[in-house]
């Protein structure tokens, strides 16, 4: 790994008070829940108890009076139907499985200090894939390249053939599956196994897998073999996140591809979360006897599992609400009839919702049961405490458009910017991969209202 460099353009200005730069580093700072300036996040709960805090002074009543909309019902932890984490994902895969990454089993965690740059010069990066043994691959949407992270920069591990990069389409998500026949514990051996890729082709979005050969620093992708095709494609709403779950099955998020009716059509693969075997077959315990695992989605682009084996998904909203959903097999999440919390018994409401300018959540990672969401339009990293539903924003308008986030090694969290996607403001060295330390902290209390801009609309509503 290259020496850590300060994240240029990704730290708060040095004139900011230290209490704002590094809020609540330990338990005795638990009351200081506001992270950075220029963030508004309002949590409305069933309980009417509201507490306002900032790092310097209490929030004024005017700032606390913003309405955040209705609150959803709390999902029942025992009703998700997600397979038990005892079934386990492939050994050594740091991207999958319950309670991913550092902090597992130690309670909630939060970022500490400023992000540092691990790599720069990426071209529209989309997915960060960490491999067993410490290797890292990054997909580039437009070039169709898969880049390997080196101690001194980046190298090409391969290019995925057949990628058509138009609009929001191109090379999107990556996932890894270990080869069960591979030798374990050989120091000179590479990770082996398969790298799966979700990409936009000429007629559809599709999933392929490629054998991974070589050792760390010289990894190479082999020829692809098909896993799944026929996923609707368009210039936008292509979904694209893939990940192996704790049950060993491959999950994929798909967008409605601009056809809102597809999300409610169980015969379409669009607007869904799909679940399949590693070869693309339908698992016998899927809820509809098809690849469809949940439906009524607009454009979900992040999935992760907590330590209880529950599947969470982030969903890119249209013009009103971005969502964080707790996924139940066979459930309908409402799109296009509902965006955000609807209180409609036909649909499953999100656990947390954000106004689209504050979030547009994309990548999702879980570290020690703390959820982190990369906000594209919102240009920030959202942290959600899964035990309380409380949320806070980090690095607001300082790291650019954030596309993906994953648990990093040695108590870190990694995330990648996406300023080169045609919608951001590109600076020298963009796009960049960042790392920030995370440490254990005290859970944010239920009922906390967090706000810093009295003149902005409400940010989000969450269930306790």
Secondary structure, 3 states (H helix, E strand, C coil): CCCCEECCCCCCCCCCCHHHHCCCCCHHHCCCCCCCCCCCECCCCCCCCCEECCCCCCCCHHHHCCCCCCCCCCCCHHHCCCCCHHHCCCCCCCCCCCCCCCCCCCCCEEEEEEEEEEECCCCCEEEEEECHHHCEEEEECCCCEEEEEECCEEEEEEECCCCCCCCCCCEEEEEEECCCCCCCCCCCCCCCCEEEEEEECCCCEEEEEEEEECCCCCCEEEEEEEEEEEECCCCCCCCCCEEECCCCCEEEECECCCCHHHHHCCCCCCCEEEEECCCCCCCCCCCCCCCEEEECCCEEEEEEECCCCCEEEEECCCCCEEEEEEECCCCECCCCCCCCCCCCCCCCCCCEEEEHHHCCEEEEEEECCEEEEEECCCCEEEEEECCCCCEEEECCCCCCCEEEEEECCCCEEEEEECCCCCCCCCCCCCCCEEEEEEEECCCCCCCEEECCCCCCCCCEEECC
